[in-house]
């Protein structure tokens, strides 16, 4: 009796367990469409079957063998990346009064989406892939769907009555109009900034916005609705790309490329960290490769590779910006504020592609939400940069005007003091007069060139002949350098002309010093429409004991003479060499040359071949400076072939 009871209990438990097992497998319910205008998520009622080879037909998947392999989707809409073809089925019971329903796939990047139904199913034009279904009232209809794509397998399916979908679409298009209207406004604003300062970084940023917007234009399905199924792809009517997904990824990678180009121009990472600049360069070189790969090789089983490449490239941008911000770039700190919302809000969209997060309003449109905020903040930051650049330019101009005014006062006081001193005694009259005359002659000669450059630079800025911001800054820096040079001339002039006061000599590493002087001279030479070659053959440990500003005056005088007698397009050669006890500085030109009978007199004061081209002081002053340093000056010249002036300075042994 006890054995029978135990057997009955075991059989009862087995029956209950089997019933529960059957109940657990039968988890997929029918979708019951009851109310017109209601929007239903089909994913909650679907089953999925993976076709790894992509060879099954509708008849195959309807066979009992494959029917048993369907598994519930359980509301999931994102499945990551897969090379397989997927079949899905859902049973819909129509208990409403409407027979016409609309099945839409909220992913326009799906390559192939086919619907099979026992009732009528017809593909319609919509910004999402959509089918019009005829569902008989108060009956069940099983629909089969076939999906194929090389990209992320995202299949959010919605069933709704046509009137309701059109109402929903109208709201979407209002939001799209607002989004792209903001984009257009920002692009026009950036064009206005570029027209005022001519910085190529703003063009790169505009292209970044346009390419990013093009990718979102495809993601929103607007390209599908306005341009057709195969406009971007290589189908019968296609023109370029392998699939809609590859088209989207192509424009997205271009936006990343232009974003890095703009960032490198704006933030200038080389000024803060060489390795960040190298990282930026590497990404800039690789982004076009990624864009081309996404365009033409997306369907060759490399989708995961291109996706990983895109993610790495995207993550490198905040690394560069934040790295520069941590190293002291105020502009990078402000740009960090712009990219934080983009990455914080857009990250869920990337996780949607991998299947980690489900499809919803936030994940589906996260990149658009984040990009609008980023574009607006970035526009404000760039405007602030332009404002500060203009303020800096205005401040430099005021400082320059103040410096010139002070120099004029100083020069006036110096002349008055010298004139007053001439009146003190008749015994000192001749010496004082000679000293004053010599001083003014040298001063007039040596400051004429920098003052001419200052005058020309100010005139170019005043008349806005130069529009490029970098070129304006270069002119301001050169003008300021010339003013400092004039002040040095004034300070050194008195010390040189007063023979009883010893010269201030300095130990100079000649190779580095002469390289800087030649670099500065080459800028002035090219400014005069001449070519310039620089040759420095001096060891780095070579030292000379000189008055640096005085020797620089000597070089400037020789360069000025070479430029003055060399026609436009001619060549000026600046050369520095060394011997056992000397260093030699040479200035050679391809100008008109000097007649042989005039060579013995060219170092005399006030000797000149053409009175309209100077006062005959430059070579005399140069000779005095060189001899005062214990060196010698030599000249070679031939008419029609040019001239070569060289002088020596003793090395420190």
C-alpha positions as CSV (number, residue, x, y, z in Angstrom):
1,X,0.0,0.0,0.0
2,X,2.8,2.4,0.9
3,X,4.6,1.6,-2.3
4,X,1.5,2.4,-4.3
5,X,1.1,5.7,-2.6
6,X,4.7,6.6,-3.3
7,X,4.3,5.7,-6.9
8,X,1.2,7.9,-7.1
9,X,3.0,10.8,-5.5
10,X,5.9,10.4,-8.0
11,X,3.6,10.3,-11.0
12,X,1.7,13.4,-9.7
13,X,4.9,15.3,-9.2
14,X,6.1,14.2,-12.7
15,X,2.9,15.4,-14.3
16,X,3.1,18.8,-12.5
17,X,6.7,19.2,-13.6
18,X,5.9,18.3,-17.2
19,X,3.1,20.8,-17.1
20,X,5.3,23.5,-15.8
21,X,8.0,22.7,-18.4
22,X,5.4,22.9,-21.1
23,X,4.2,26.2,-19.7
24,X,7.7,27.6,-19.5
25,X,8.3,26.8,-23.2
26,X,5.0,28.4,-24.2
27,X,6.1,31.9,-23.2
28,X,5.3,33.6,-26.5
29,X,1.8,35.2,-26.6
30,X,-0.3,36.5,-29.4
31,X,-0.3,40.2,-30.1
32,X,-3.9,41.3,-29.7
33,X,-4.7,44.5,-31.6
34,X,-7.8,45.9,-29.9
35,X,-7.9,49.7,-30.2
36,X,-7.5,51.8,-33.3
37,X,-4.7,54.4,-33.0
38,X,-2.8,52.3,-30.4
39,X,0.9,51.6,-31.0
40,X,2.1,48.0,-30.3
41,X,5.7,46.8,-29.8
42,X,5.9,43.5,-31.8
43,X,9.1,42.5,-30.1
44,X,7.2,41.4,-27.0
45,X,5.4,38.7,-29.1
46,X,8.1,37.6,-31.5
47,X,10.1,34.4,-31.9
48,X,13.5,34.3,-33.6
49,X,15.4,31.7,-35.7
50,X,19.0,32.1,-36.9
51,X,19.9,31.1,-40.4
52,X,23.7,31.0,-40.3
53,X,24.1,30.2,-44.0
54,X,21.2,32.4,-45.3
55,X,19.8,29.6,-47.4
56,X,16.4,29.0,-46.0
57,X,13.2,30.0,-47.8
58,X,9.8,30.7,-46.3
59,X,8.8,27.1,-47.0
60,X,11.8,25.8,-45.1
61,X,11.2,27.9,-41.9
62,X,7.5,26.8,-41.9
63,X,8.5,23.2,-41.7
64,X,7.9,21.4,-38.4
65,X,11.6,20.8,-37.9
66,X,12.5,24.5,-38.1
67,X,9.4,25.6,-36.3
68,X,10.6,23.8,-33.2
69,X,13.8,25.8,-33.3
70,X,12.2,29.2,-33.0
71,X,12.9,30.9,-29.6
72,X,11.1,33.8,-27.9
73,X,12.7,37.3,-28.3
74,X,11.3,38.4,-24.9
75,X,11.0,42.0,-26.0
76,X,14.6,42.3,-27.1
77,X,15.3,44.6,-30.0
78,X,19.1,44.9,-30.3
79,X,21.3,41.8,-31.0
80,X,24.7,43.3,-31.7
81,X,26.7,42.3,-34.8
82,X,26.2,39.0,-36.7
83,X,26.8,37.7,-40.2
84,X,23.7,35.4,-40.1
85,X,20.3,35.9,-41.6
86,X,17.5,36.0,-39.0
87,X,13.9,34.9,-39.4
88,X,11.2,36.1,-37.0
89,X,7.6,35.3,-36.6
90,X,4.7,36.8,-34.7
91,X,1.0,35.9,-34.4
92,X,-1.4,38.9,-34.4
93,X,-5.1,38.7,-33.6
94,X,-7.1,41.6,-34.9
95,X,-10.0,42.4,-32.6
96,X,-10.4,46.0,-33.8
97,X,-12.7,47.3,-36.5
98,X,-9.8,48.2,-38.8
99,X,-8.3,45.8,-41.3
100,X,-5.4,48.1,-42.4
101,X,-2.4,48.1,-40.2
102,X,1.2,49.3,-40.6
103,X,4.3,47.3,-39.6
104,X,7.4,49.5,-39.4
105,X,11.0,48.6,-38.6
106,X,12.5,51.6,-36.7
107,X,16.0,51.0,-38.3
108,X,16.6,52.4,-41.8
109,X,20.0,50.8,-41.9
110,X,18.7,47.3,-42.3
111,X,19.8,46.0,-45.8
112,X,17.0,43.5,-46.3
113,X,13.6,43.4,-44.5
114,X,11.0,41.2,-46.0
115,X,7.5,40.4,-44.6
116,X,5.5,37.3,-45.5
117,X,1.9,36.9,-44.4
118,X,-1.1,34.8,-45.3
119,X,-3.0,38.0,-45.8
120,X,-1.9,40.9,-48.0
121,X,1.5,42.6,-47.2
122,X,2.8,45.4,-49.3
123,X,6.0,47.5,-49.0
124,X,5.3,51.3,-48.7
125,X,7.4,54.4,-48.9
126,X,8.2,55.7,-45.4
127,X,11.3,57.1,-43.6
128,X,11.5,53.7,-41.9
129,X,11.2,50.3,-43.7
130,X,7.4,49.7,-43.5
131,X,4.8,47.2,-44.7
132,X,1.0,47.7,-45.1
133,X,-0.8,44.7,-43.6
134,X,-4.3,43.6,-44.1
135,X,-5.4,41.8,-40.9
136,X,-8.8,40.1,-41.1
137,X,-11.0,41.1,-38.0
138,X,-11.4,38.7,-35.2
139,X,-8.9,36.2,-36.6
140,X,-5.3,35.2,-36.1
141,X,-2.6,36.1,-38.7
142,X,1.0,34.7,-38.5
143,X,3.6,36.9,-40.2
144,X,7.2,35.9,-41.0
145,X,10.0,38.4,-41.3
146,X,13.4,37.9,-42.8
147,X,16.3,40.3,-41.8
148,X,19.8,40.6,-43.3
149,X,22.4,43.2,-42.6
150,X,26.2,43.4,-42.3
151,X,25.9,46.0,-39.5
152,X,24.3,46.1,-36.1
153,X,21.3,43.8,-35.9
154,X,18.7,46.3,-34.4
155,X,15.0,45.3,-35.0
156,X,12.6,47.5,-33.1
157,X,9.2,46.6,-34.7
158,X,6.0,48.5,-34.2
159,X,2.5,47.8,-35.3
160,X,0.0,50.6,-35.5
161,X,-3.1,51.8,-37.4
162,X,-2.1,54.1,-40.4
163,X,-3.8,57.2,-39.1
164,X,-1.9,57.0,-35.8
165,X,1.5,56.5,-37.5
166,X,1.0,59.5,-39.7
167,X,0.2,61.6,-36.5
168,X,3.4,60.2,-34.9
169,X,5.4,60.9,-38.1
170,X,4.2,64.5,-38.2
171,X,5.6,65.1,-34.7
172,X,8.9,63.4,-35.7
173,X,9.2,65.7,-38.7
174,X,8.6,68.8,-36.6
175,X,11.5,67.6,-34.3
176,X,13.7,66.8,-37.3
177,X,13.0,70.3,-38.7
178,X,14.0,71.9,-35.4
179,X,17.2,69.7,-35.3
180,X,18.4,70.5,-38.8
181,X,17.3,74.1,-38.5
182,X,19.6,74.4,-35.5
183,X,22.4,72.7,-37.5
184,X,21.9,75.1,-40.4
185,X,22.0,78.2,-38.1
186,X,25.2,77.0,-36.5
187,X,26.8,76.4,-39.9
188,X,25.9,79.9,-41.0
189,X,27.2,81.3,-37.8
190,X,30.6,79.5,-38.2
191,X,30.8,80.7,-41.8
192,X,30.5,84.3,-40.5
193,X,33.3,83.7,-38.0
194,X,35.5,82.2,-40.7
195,X,34.9,85.2,-43.0
196,X,36.1,87.6,-40.2
197,X,39.3,85.8,-39.1
198,X,40.1,83.3,-42.0
199,X,41.0,80.4,-39.7
200,X,40.9,77.1,-41.5
201,X,39.9,75.4,-38.3
202,X,36.4,76.8,-38.7
203,X,36.1,75.3,-42.1
204,X,37.1,71.9,-40.6
205,X,34.5,72.3,-37.9
206,X,31.8,73.2,-40.5
207,X,32.7,70.0,-42.4
208,X,32.5,68.1,-39.2
209,X,29.0,69.4,-38.5
210,X,27.9,68.7,-42.1
211,X,29.2,65.1,-42.2
212,X,27.8,64.3,-38.8
213,X,24.4,65.7,-39.9
214,X,24.6,63.6,-43.1
215,X,25.1,60.4,-40.9
216,X,22.1,61.4,-38.8
217,X,20.1,62.2,-42.0
218,X,20.6,58.5,-42.9
219,X,20.0,57.2,-39.4
220,X,16.7,59.1,-39.2
221,X,15.5,57.4,-42.4
222,X,15.1,60.7,-44.2
223,X,17.6,59.6,-46.9
224,X,15.5,56.4,-47.4
225,X,12.3,58.3,-47.8
226,X,13.6,61.2,-50.0
227,X,16.3,59.3,-52.0
228,X,15.0,55.8,-52.3
229,X,16.2,52.3,-51.2
230,X,19.3,52.0,-53.3
231,X,20.4,55.6,-53.9
232,X,23.5,55.3,-51.7
233,X,24.2,51.7,-52.3
234,X,25.6,49.5,-55.2
235,X,22.3,48.0,-56.2
236,X,20.7,48.3,-59.6
237,X,20.1,52.0,-59.0
238,X,22.9,52.6,-56.5
239,X,25.9,54.8,-57.0
240,X,28.6,54.1,-54.5
241,X,28.4,52.3,-51.1
242,X,28.0,48.7,-50.2
243,X,25.0,49.1,-47.9
244,X,23.0,51.7,-46.0
245,X,25.0,50.9,-42.9
246,X,28.3,51.5,-44.7
247,X,26.9,54.8,-46.0
248,X,26.1,55.8,-42.4
249,X,29.5,54.7,-41.1
250,X,31.3,56.5,-43.9
251,X,29.8,59.9,-43.1
252,X,30.3,59.3,-39.4
253,X,34.0,58.5,-39.8
254,X,34.4,61.6,-42.0
255,X,32.9,63.7,-39.2
256,X,35.4,62.2,-36.7
257,X,38.2,63.0,-39.2
258,X,37.2,66.6,-39.6
259,X,36.6,66.8,-35.8
260,X,40.2,65.9,-35.2
261,X,41.5,68.3,-37.8
262,X,39.5,71.1,-36.2
263,X,40.6,70.2,-32.7
264,X,44.3,70.1,-33.7
265,X,44.0,73.5,-35.3
266,X,42.1,75.0,-32.4
267,X,43.7,73.4,-29.3
268,X,47.2,73.1,-30.7
269,X,48.3,70.0,-28.7
270,X,51.9,70.3,-29.8
271,X,52.3,73.3,-27.6
272,X,51.3,71.3,-24.5
273,X,52.3,67.7,-25.1
274,X,54.2,66.2,-28.1
275,X,52.7,62.7,-27.5
276,X,49.2,64.1,-27.6
277,X,50.0,65.8,-30.9
278,X,51.4,62.5,-32.3
279,X,48.3,60.7,-31.2
280,X,46.2,63.3,-32.9
281,X,48.2,63.0,-36.1
282,X,47.9,59.2,-36.1
283,X,44.1,59.4,-35.8
284,X,44.0,62.0,-38.5
285,X,45.9,59.7,-40.9
286,X,43.8,56.6,-40.0
287,X,40.4,58.2,-40.2
288,X,40.3,58.4,-44.0
289,X,41.3,54.7,-44.0
290,X,38.4,53.9,-41.7
291,X,36.0,55.9,-43.9
292,X,37.1,54.2,-47.1
293,X,37.0,50.8,-45.3
294,X,33.4,51.4,-44.1
295,X,32.4,52.6,-47.6
296,X,33.8,49.7,-49.7
297,X,34.7,46.8,-47.5
298,X,31.9,46.8,-44.9
299,X,30.3,43.6,-46.2
300,X,33.4,41.5,-46.3
301,X,33.1,40.2,-42.7
302,X,34.9,43.2,-41.2
303,X,32.0,45.0,-39.6
304,X,33.3,44.3,-36.1
305,X,36.7,45.6,-37.1
306,X,35.3,48.9,-38.4
307,X,33.0,49.3,-35.4
308,X,36.0,48.8,-33.0
309,X,38.1,51.2,-35.0
310,X,35.3,53.8,-34.9
311,X,34.9,53.5,-31.1
312,X,38.7,53.8,-30.6
313,X,38.9,56.9,-32.8
314,X,35.9,58.5,-31.0
315,X,37.5,57.8,-27.6
316,X,40.8,59.4,-28.6
317,X,39.2,62.8,-29.1
318,X,38.4,63.4,-25.4
319,X,41.9,62.0,-24.5
320,X,43.5,64.8,-26.6
321,X,41.2,67.5,-25.3
322,X,41.3,66.6,-21.7
323,X,45.0,65.9,-21.8
324,X,45.7,69.5,-23.1
325,X,43.2,70.8,-20.5
326,X,45.2,69.2,-17.7
327,X,48.4,70.6,-19.1
328,X,47.1,74.2,-18.9
329,X,45.2,74.9,-22.1
330,X,42.3,77.2,-21.1
331,X,40.6,76.6,-24.5
332,X,40.8,72.8,-24.0
333,X,39.1,73.3,-20.7
334,X,36.2,75.0,-22.3
335,X,36.0,72.4,-25.1
336,X,35.8,69.7,-22.4
337,X,32.5,71.3,-21.4
338,X,31.3,71.0,-25.0
339,X,32.2,67.3,-25.5
340,X,31.0,66.0,-22.0
341,X,27.3,66.2,-23.0
342,X,28.0,64.7,-26.4
343,X,29.8,61.7,-25.0
344,X,27.5,61.3,-22.0
345,X,24.3,61.4,-24.0
346,X,25.7,59.7,-27.2
347,X,27.3,56.7,-25.4
348,X,23.9,54.8,-25.0
349,X,23.5,55.0,-28.8
350,X,26.8,53.2,-29.2
351,X,25.8,50.6,-26.6
352,X,22.6,50.1,-28.6
353,X,24.6,49.0,-31.6
354,X,26.3,46.3,-29.6
355,X,23.1,45.0,-28.2
356,X,23.9,46.0,-24.6
357,X,21.1,48.5,-24.3
358,X,17.6,48.2,-25.8
359,X,16.1,50.5,-28.4
360,X,14.2,53.4,-26.9
361,X,13.8,57.1,-27.4
362,X,17.0,58.0,-25.5
363,X,19.2,55.3,-27.1
364,X,17.8,55.8,-30.6
365,X,18.2,59.6,-30.7
366,X,20.9,60.1,-28.1
367,X,23.6,61.1,-30.6
368,X,21.3,63.8,-32.0
369,X,20.5,65.1,-28.5
370,X,24.1,65.2,-27.5
371,X,25.3,66.7,-30.8
372,X,22.9,69.7,-30.6
373,X,24.2,70.5,-27.1
374,X,27.8,70.1,-28.2
375,X,27.4,72.3,-31.3
376,X,25.8,75.1,-29.3
377,X,28.4,75.0,-26.5
378,X,31.2,74.8,-29.1
379,X,29.9,77.8,-31.0
380,X,30.0,79.8,-27.8
381,X,33.5,78.7,-27.0
382,X,34.8,79.6,-30.5
383,X,33.1,83.0,-30.3
384,X,34.9,83.6,-27.0
385,X,38.2,82.7,-28.6
386,X,37.6,85.1,-31.4
387,X,36.7,87.8,-28.9
388,X,39.8,87.3,-26.9
389,X,42.0,87.3,-30.1
390,X,40.5,90.6,-31.1
391,X,41.1,92.1,-27.6
392,X,44.7,90.8,-27.7
393,X,45.2,92.4,-31.1
394,X,43.8,95.7,-29.9
395,X,46.0,95.6,-26.8
396,X,49.1,94.9,-28.8
397,X,48.3,97.8,-31.2
398,X,47.9,100.1,-28.2
399,X,51.2,98.9,-26.7
400,X,52.9,99.4,-30.0
401,X,51.6,103.0,-30.3
402,X,52.6,103.7,-26.7
403,X,56.1,102.4,-27.4
404,X,56.5,104.5,-30.5
405,X,55.3,107.6,-28.7
406,X,57.8,107.0,-25.8
407,X,60.6,106.4,-28.3
408,X,59.8,109.7,-30.0
409,X,59.9,111.5,-26.7
410,X,63.2,109.8,-25.8
411,X,64.7,110.7,-29.1
412,X,63.6,114.3,-28.8
413,X,65.0,114.6,-25.3
414,X,68.3,112.9,-26.4
415,X,68.7,115.4,-29.3
416,X,67.9,118.4,-27.0
417,X,70.4,117.2,-24.4
418,X,73.1,116.8,-27.1
419,X,72.3,120.2,-28.5
420,X,72.4,121.9,-25.1
421,X,75.8,120.2,-24.3
422,X,77.3,121.7,-27.5
423,X,76.7,125.2,-26.0
424,X,78.6,124.6,-22.8
425,X,82.0,125.6,-23.9
426,X,83.8,126.7,-27.0
427,X,86.7,124.3,-26.3
428,X,84.4,121.3,-26.5
429,X,82.4,122.6,-29.5
430,X,84.3,120.8,-32.2
431,X,84.5,117.4,-30.4
432,X,80.9,117.6,-29.3
433,X,79.7,118.6,-32.8
434,X,81.6,115.7,-34.4
435,X,80.3,113.3,-31.8
436,X,76.7,114.5,-32.3
437,X,77.0,114.3,-36.1
438,X,78.5,110.9,-36.0
439,X,75.8,109.7,-33.5
440,X,72.9,111.0,-35.6
441,X,74.4,109.6,-38.8
442,X,74.7,106.1,-37.4
443,X,71.4,106.4,-35.7
444,X,69.6,107.6,-38.8
445,X,71.3,104.8,-40.9
446,X,70.7,101.9,-38.5
447,X,67.1,102.7,-37.5
448,X,65.8,103.6,-40.9
449,X,65.3,99.9,-41.9
450,X,63.4,98.8,-38.8
451,X,61.3,102.0,-38.9
452,X,60.4,101.4,-42.5
453,X,59.3,97.9,-41.6
454,X,57.3,99.2,-38.6
455,X,55.6,101.8,-40.9
456,X,54.8,99.2,-43.5
457,X,53.4,96.7,-40.9
458,X,51.2,99.3,-39.2
459,X,49.9,100.5,-42.6
460,X,49.1,96.8,-43.6
461,X,47.2,96.3,-40.3
462,X,45.5,99.7,-40.5
463,X,44.2,99.3,-44.1
464,X,43.4,95.6,-43.4
465,X,45.6,94.4,-46.3
466,X,46.2,91.2,-44.5
467,X,43.1,89.2,-43.5
468,X,44.7,86.0,-42.1
469,X,44.8,86.0,-38.3
470,X,48.2,84.1,-38.3
471,X,49.7,86.5,-40.7
472,X,48.4,89.5,-38.7
473,X,50.0,88.1,-35.5
474,X,53.3,87.5,-37.4
475,X,53.3,91.1,-38.6
476,X,52.6,92.4,-35.0
477,X,55.4,90.2,-33.6
478,X,57.9,91.4,-36.2
479,X,56.9,95.1,-35.7
480,X,57.4,94.7,-31.9
481,X,60.8,93.1,-32.5
482,X,61.9,96.0,-34.7
483,X,60.9,98.5,-32.0
484,X,63.0,96.6,-29.5
485,X,65.8,96.6,-32.0
486,X,65.6,100.4,-32.3
487,X,65.8,100.7,-28.5
488,X,68.9,98.5,-28.5
489,X,70.5,100.7,-31.2
490,X,69.9,103.8,-29.1
491,X,71.4,102.2,-26.0
492,X,74.4,100.8,-27.8
493,X,75.1,103.9,-29.9
494,X,76.3,106.0,-27.0
495,X,78.6,103.2,-25.7
496,X,80.1,102.7,-29.1
497,X,80.7,106.3,-29.9
498,X,82.2,107.2,-26.5
499,X,85.7,105.8,-27.0
500,X,86.7,106.3,-23.4
501,X,83.9,103.9,-22.2
502,X,84.7,100.3,-22.8
503,X,82.3,98.1,-24.8
504,X,80.1,95.6,-22.9
505,X,81.3,92.3,-24.3
506,X,79.6,89.0,-23.8
507,X,80.6,85.3,-24.2
508,X,78.4,84.0,-27.0
509,X,77.8,80.4,-28.3
510,X,78.3,81.5,-31.8
511,X,76.5,78.7,-33.7
512,X,73.2,79.2,-31.9
513,X,73.5,83.0,-31.9
514,X,74.3,83.3,-35.6
515,X,71.5,80.8,-36.5
516,X,69.0,83.1,-34.8
517,X,70.3,86.2,-36.5
518,X,70.2,84.6,-39.9
519,X,66.7,83.4,-39.3
520,X,65.5,86.9,-38.5
521,X,67.4,88.3,-41.5
522,X,65.8,85.7,-43.8
523,X,62.4,87.0,-42.9
524,X,63.3,90.5,-43.8
525,X,64.9,89.3,-47.1
526,X,61.9,87.4,-48.1
527,X,59.6,90.3,-47.2
528,X,61.5,92.2,-49.9
529,X,60.6,89.6,-52.6
530,X,64.1,88.1,-52.5
531,X,65.2,84.5,-52.0
532,X,67.5,83.5,-49.1
533,X,69.9,80.6,-48.4
534,X,71.4,80.0,-45.0
535,X,74.6,78.1,-44.4
536,X,76.0,77.6,-40.9
537,X,79.1,75.5,-40.6
538,X,80.2,76.3,-37.1
539,X,80.6,73.8,-34.2
540,X,78.2,74.1,-31.4
541,X,80.9,74.6,-28.7
542,X,82.5,77.6,-30.6
543,X,82.5,80.7,-28.4
544,X,83.3,84.3,-29.3
545,X,83.6,87.4,-27.1
546,X,81.6,90.2,-28.7
547,X,79.1,93.0,-28.2
548,X,76.1,91.1,-29.6
549,X,74.0,94.1,-30.7
550,X,76.9,95.8,-32.3
551,X,77.8,92.8,-34.4
552,X,74.2,92.3,-35.3
553,X,74.2,95.9,-36.6
554,X,77.2,95.1,-38.8
555,X,75.3,92.1,-40.3
556,X,72.1,94.1,-40.8
557,X,74.1,96.8,-42.7
558,X,75.6,94.2,-45.0
559,X,72.2,92.5,-45.6
560,X,70.5,95.8,-46.2
561,X,73.1,96.8,-48.8
562,X,72.7,93.3,-50.5
563,X,68.9,93.7,-50.6
564,X,69.2,97.3,-51.9
565,X,71.3,96.4,-54.9
566,X,69.7,93.0,-55.8
567,X,66.7,93.0,-58.1
568,X,63.4,91.3,-57.1
569,X,63.7,87.5,-57.2
570,X,67.5,87.6,-56.6
571,X,69.3,85.4,-54.1
572,X,71.0,86.4,-50.8
573,X,73.3,83.9,-49.2
574,X,74.0,84.1,-45.5
575,X,77.0,82.0,-44.4
576,X,79.0,81.4,-41.2
577,X,82.1,79.2,-41.1
578,X,85.0,78.7,-38.7
579,X,88.8,78.2,-38.9
580,X,91.4,77.5,-36.2
581,X,91.3,81.0,-34.6
582,X,88.5,82.8,-36.4
583,X,84.8,82.6,-37.3
584,X,83.8,84.2,-40.6
585,X,80.4,85.8,-41.5
586,X,79.7,86.2,-45.2
587,X,76.8,88.0,-47.0
588,X,76.7,87.3,-50.7
589,X,74.2,88.6,-53.3
590,X,73.5,88.2,-57.0
591,X,73.0,91.9,-57.5
592,X,74.5,94.5,-59.9
593,X,78.0,94.4,-58.3
594,X,80.6,97.1,-57.7
595,X,83.1,98.4,-60.3
596,X,86.7,97.5,-59.5
597,X,87.9,101.1,-59.4
598,X,85.4,101.9,-56.6
599,X,86.2,99.0,-54.3
600,X,89.1,100.8,-52.4
601,X,86.7,103.6,-51.3
602,X,83.5,101.9,-50.3
603,X,84.4,101.8,-46.6
604,X,84.9,105.6,-46.4
605,X,82.2,107.6,-44.7
606,X,79.7,109.3,-47.1
607,X,81.1,107.5,-50.1
608,X,78.3,106.2,-52.3
609,X,77.7,105.2,-55.9
610,X,74.1,106.4,-56.0
611,X,73.0,109.3,-53.8
612,X,69.4,108.3,-54.1
613,X,70.1,105.0,-52.4
614,X,71.6,106.1,-49.1
615,X,74.2,108.2,-47.3
616,X,77.3,106.0,-47.6
617,X,77.4,105.2,-43.8
618,X,76.5,101.5,-43.6
619,X,79.8,99.9,-44.7
620,X,81.9,102.5,-42.7
621,X,80.0,101.7,-39.5
622,X,80.3,98.0,-40.2
623,X,84.1,98.3,-40.7
624,X,84.4,100.3,-37.4
625,X,82.5,97.6,-35.5
626,X,84.5,94.7,-36.9
627,X,87.8,96.4,-36.3
628,X,86.8,97.3,-32.7
629,X,86.3,93.5,-32.1
630,X,89.8,92.7,-33.5
631,X,88.5,91.4,-36.8
632,X,88.9,92.2,-40.5
633,X,86.4,92.9,-43.3
634,X,86.9,91.9,-46.9
635,X,85.0,92.3,-50.1
636,X,84.8,90.7,-53.5
637,X,82.6,92.0,-56.3
638,X,82.2,91.9,-60.1
639,X,79.8,94.0,-62.1
640,X,76.7,92.1,-63.2
641,X,77.6,89.1,-61.0
642,X,77.0,90.4,-57.5
643,X,79.1,91.0,-54.3
644,X,80.4,89.1,-51.3
645,X,81.2,90.8,-48.0
646,X,82.9,88.8,-45.2
647,X,84.4,89.7,-41.8
648,X,86.2,87.7,-39.2
649,X,85.9,87.6,-35.4
650,X,88.4,86.0,-33.1
651,X,87.4,82.8,-31.3
652,X,87.8,82.3,-27.6
653,X,90.6,79.7,-27.2
